[in-house]
């Protein structure tokens, strides 16, 4: 099965959270309300430097995905 790159997540235990799941490497869940990220990967120390540089781009892409999805629901 081919998964979408991003998925929206919902949980009634966290009614104010906006969860986005990134399914490609590096996999993570982000709460767009506070930009808190839970990584679903283990990283080698040498990979962490590259990951820090890419994190800003991934947060921006997750935000754009959310905005696009909300706009589609409103149509």
Secondary structure, 3 states (H helix, E strand, C coil): CCCCCEEEECCHHHCCCCEEEECCCCCEEEECCCCEEEECCCCCHHHHHHHHHHHHHHHHHHHHHHHHHHHHHHC
